[in-house]
């Protein structure tokens, strides 16, 4: 997880990266037998990193693994689609009383609203998010996709292989608790890095800001204001959902920065001790209230681009 065990988790991901991508061993074994528990966001980053390394491995490593003995670890990896992604049978688990329904991980390299539609349907049907709120959330998700395509993967790739333009998304809804959650991840240069590269913010002060301070500004204020209705409002819009919900939070981890915005407590900005590859957005709310949205903005957005591919 990226809460209590941040260092250990990132170290493990770095070991996976090295063993598969640059290590000399021809055979790599992922021994998950002692994995007791894994958070949804850590499972998605683990999946994305493993896929990336296998794709770019020059020597075409042979990867083998085993199932966790822990039922909750098996269930989490199965819920987010980890085994399915590698065409591995999902191990059976005992039925549980939880009413949490997962939207399994999807990925893409362009702004494709069709991939977001099942997640929004889950939020609407199970999480009781109304249609207007779904439109607002759709706009936020599309901008997350836009930003990955436009900024996350620089042309000069700095010698680090990646799945160019790729993003990963999953989520869940829990009817019993009224909680809905979304996780969005890309393996690019990181939000603080891309913000510093933008011409519009190439002012001297930004180069002295820590990564967590830059992320804080991106969440609270937004940093891009282009003519498109979608640009510059993605993270602040997700923050607004937290503001009008009964409870919730928005967390963004990237490079050496970790910023969490809460509904019920002061925001928390942390300078991380280890570098985190890419950008991870974790968003969750409980029992959403009426989400404010400008009717004109919503109409214009959906008139030009219904739930389908959104091109610049």
ABEGO torsion letter per residue (X at the ends): XABAAAAAAAAAAAAAAAAAAABABABBBBBAAABABBBAAAAAAAAAAAAAAAAABAAGBBBBBBBBABAAAAAAAAAAGAAAAAGBBBBBBBBBABABBBBBBBBBABBBAAAAAAAAAAAAAAAGBBAAAAAAAAAAAAAAAAAAAAAABBABAGGBBBBBGBBBBBBBBBAAAGBBBBBBBBABAEAAAAAAABAAABBAAAAABBAAAAAAAAAAAEABBBABAABGAAAAAAAAAAAABABEBBBBBBEABBBBBBAABBBBBBBBABBBBEBBBBBBBBGBBBBBBBAAAAAAAAAABBBBBBBX
